[in-house]
Amino acid sequence: MSEFMRNTDAFTWQMEHEPGLRSTVVTIFKLDRSPDWDDLVSRFDRIQASMPMFRTTTASASAKDFRRAASSC
């Protein structure tokens, strides 16, 4: 199945090619104990199952794909 990004996602994706505009995201969790690995994996599996966007992979599009997307708007 072929879907196109939302305009905001496409803008952000293109912006990442410019080193000065890249957004760096860092997340740090301070835990009081080591998490149960199986529970952690299970929770992430449930999250991605409920939100299909987390299972997608972004691929660069050709000019032909851009023209096709523009003509469908």
N, C-alpha and C positions, 0 to 999 in steps of 0.2 A: 504494500500500500504506500502510496506516495502522498504526503501532505506537505504543505508549505508552512513555514514559520509565521507567527503573527508578526506584524510590522515592527513592533517593539523588540521582539527577539532577533529579527533579521538585522535591525540597526545595531544592536549590541554585539551580535556575532561579527559584523563587518568592522565595528569599532575595535575589536580585539586584535585586528591585524596591525594596528598602529601602536607601537610600543609605548608611546607617551600617553595613550588613552586607555590602556589595558586596566581592567579592574582586578585587583588582587583581593581574594577573599580568604580569610584565615579564621578558622573556628577552633576554639580551645575549650575543652570540657574538663572541669576539675571534679573528679569523682572521689567519693569517700572510700571506695573499694573497687576492685577490678570487676568489670561487668561479666555476667554469665554470657559466654560467647554464643551459645545456641540461642539464648533468649534475644540477644542483640540481632543476630542474623534473622531470626523469625520476625522481629519487629520491622526490620528494613524490608523484608519480603512482603509483609502486609501493606506497608506504606506504598511500595512500588506497584503492588497489585491494585490498590485503590486509586492510584494516580498514574495512568498510562504514560504521561509525559516523561516520567522518570525512567522509562524503559527505552526511550528513543535515542538514536545516535544522529548527530548532525553531520551532513556531508555537504561539501561545497557543490554549488549548482553551476551548470553551464549557462551561457547566454541564452540558449534555446529554452532552458527551464525558466529563466526570468521572463522571457517573452510570453511563454505559455501561462505563467502565473499572472502577468499583467493583463492578458487578454481575458482571463476568467473573472476579473474584478468588475 
